[in-house]
């Protein structure tokens, strides 16, 4: 039963890779529509979706106060990255950096990486900056930037919560959870190669 959950998770991840060219949520020329656009954004790209869930899975593995500290660090840094994003910045590196964050977060889950509290928060915050840049670069084109920001923050927090709940349901040290992290990392590698 335990192994079958990890197999299902891995199969779903691999199926997602079949859509790798369309897996990135950002077009950097799309026009958002405010709150609904921001709310939808993290769900529209496999890169964001997997990174956000991986943060929740890792927080569940760490347990204790990390259940809320790690996601809060990610959401805060992501919002900061959105504010720092400059519409004139070169974004040619950004998709690769986001995909690399998917790989790193997946590996953190796969290897049950234990970092001291602040270092773990700093690690996810660094990855979150890339995701925030992507959100911020699309924000100026929205009809309601504050609504867009609130939407992507809420969506990100809910994906973290889903990852935490899934991780707690599987158990902190379970093989299925580690297999899920490995699948996330594999999908990230395929995104980098795409």
C-alpha positions in Angstrom: 0.0 0.0 0.0 2.8 2.4 0.9 4.7 1.8 -2.3 1.6 2.1 -4.4 1.1 5.7 -3.3 4.6 6.6 -4.3 4.2 4.9 -7.7 0.9 6.9 -8.3 2.7 10.1 -7.3 5.7 9.3 -9.6 3.4 8.4 -12.5 1.5 11.7 -12.1 4.7 13.6 -12.0 6.0 11.9 -15.1 2.7 12.6 -16.9 3.1 16.2 -16.1 6.5 16.2 -17.8 4.9 15.3 -21.0 3.6 18.9 -21.0 7.0 20.4 -20.1 7.0 23.2 -22.7 3.7 24.4 -21.4 4.7 23.8 -17.8 5.9 27.3 -17.0 3.3 29.7 -15.7 5.0 32.8 -17.0 4.8 34.3 -20.4 6.2 37.7 -19.3 3.8 39.3 -21.7 0.5 38.0 -20.5 -2.0 40.4 -19.1 -3.3 39.5 -15.6 -6.7 40.4 -14.4 -6.1 41.2 -10.8 -7.0 38.8 -7.9 -8.2 36.0 -10.1 -5.1 36.1 -12.3 -2.8 36.1 -9.3 -4.8 33.3 -7.7 -4.6 31.2 -10.8 -0.9 31.9 -11.6 0.7 29.3 -9.3 -1.7 26.6 -10.5 -1.1 27.3 -14.2 2.5 26.2 -14.3 4.0 22.9 -13.2 7.1 24.7 -12.1 5.3 26.8 -9.5 2.9 24.0 -8.5 5.7 21.5 -7.8 7.9 24.0 -5.9 5.1 25.2 -3.7 4.0 21.6 -2.8 7.6 20.6 -2.2 8.0 23.4 0.3 5.0 22.0 2.2 6.3 18.5 2.0 9.7 19.5 3.3 8.1 21.5 6.1 6.1 18.4 7.1 9.3 16.4 7.1 11.0 18.9 9.4 8.0 19.2 11.7 7.6 21.4 14.8 7.6 25.1 14.2 9.0 24.6 10.7 5.4 23.6 9.7 4.7 27.3 9.6 8.1 29.0 9.6 9.3 27.5 6.3 6.2 28.4 4.3 6.1 31.9 5.8 9.7 32.4 4.8 8.9 31.3 1.2 5.8 33.5 0.9 7.5 36.5 2.4 10.6 36.2 0.2 8.4 35.6 -2.9 6.4 38.8 -2.1 9.7 40.6 -1.7 10.9 39.2 -5.0 7.7 40.5 -6.7 8.4 44.0 -5.4 12.0 43.9 -6.5 11.2 42.7 -10.0 12.2 45.2 -12.6 10.3 45.1 -15.9 13.6 46.1 -17.7 15.6 43.2 -16.2 16.9 40.4 -18.4 14.7 37.4 -17.7 16.5 34.9 -19.9 17.9 33.1 -16.8 14.7 33.1 -14.8 12.9 30.0 -16.1 16.1 28.0 -15.5 16.5 29.3 -12.0 12.8 28.5 -11.2 13.3 25.0 -12.6 16.5 24.6 -10.6 14.5 25.6 -7.5 12.1 22.7 -8.3 15.1 20.3 -8.5 16.6 21.6 -5.3 13.3 21.5 -3.3 12.6 18.0 -4.6 16.0 16.8 -3.5 15.6 18.4 -0.1 12.5 16.2 0.3 14.0 13.1 -1.3 17.1 13.2 1.0 15.1 14.4 4.0 17.6 17.3 4.3 17.7 18.6 7.9 18.9 22.2 8.0 19.0 24.3 11.2 15.9 26.5 11.4 17.2 29.8 10.0 19.3 28.1 7.4 16.3 26.2 6.2 14.2 29.3 6.0 17.0 31.1 4.2 17.3 28.3 1.6 13.6 28.4 0.7 13.6 32.2 0.8 16.4 32.2 -1.9 14.3 29.9 -4.1 11.2 32.0 -3.5 12.9 35.1 -4.8 12.9 33.6 -8.3 9.3 32.8 -8.2 8.6 36.3 -6.8 10.5 37.9 -9.7 8.3 36.0 -12.2 5.1 37.1 -10.4 6.4 40.7 -10.2 7.3 40.9 -13.8 3.7 40.1 -14.8 2.2 42.3 -12.1 2.6 45.7 -13.8 0.4 44.6 -16.6 -2.5 43.6 -14.4 -5.6 45.7 -14.0 -5.2 45.5 -10.2 -1.6 44.8 -9.0 -2.6 44.6 -5.3 -5.3 42.1 -6.0 -2.9 40.1 -8.2 -0.4 40.0 -5.4 -3.0 38.9 -2.8 -4.1 36.2 -5.2 -0.7 34.7 -5.8 0.2 34.9 -2.1 -3.1 33.1 -1.2 -2.6 30.4 -3.9 1.0 29.9 -2.8 0.0 29.5 0.9 -2.7 27.0 -0.1 -0.2 24.9 -2.1 2.1 24.9 0.9 -0.7 23.8 3.1 -1.6 21.0 0.7 2.0 19.8 0.7 2.1 19.9 4.5 -1.2 18.0 4.8 0.0 15.4 2.2 3.4 15.1 3.9 1.8 14.6 7.3 -0.6 12.1 5.9 2.3 10.0 4.4 4.5 10.4 7.5 7.7 12.3 8.0 10.2 9.6 7.1 8.2 7.5 4.8 9.5 6.2 1.5 6.5 7.5 -0.4 7.3 11.1 0.6 11.0 10.7 -0.4 9.9 9.1 -3.7 7.6 12.1 -4.3 10.6 14.4 -3.7 12.7 12.5 -6.1 9.9 12.7 -8.7 9.6 16.4 -8.2 13.4 16.8 -8.7 13.2 14.6 -11.8 10.5 16.8 -13.3 12.6 19.9 -12.5 15.6 18.4 -14.4 13.4 17.8 -17.4 12.2 21.4 -17.3 15.8 22.6 -17.3 16.5 20.3 -20.3 13.4 21.4 -22.2 
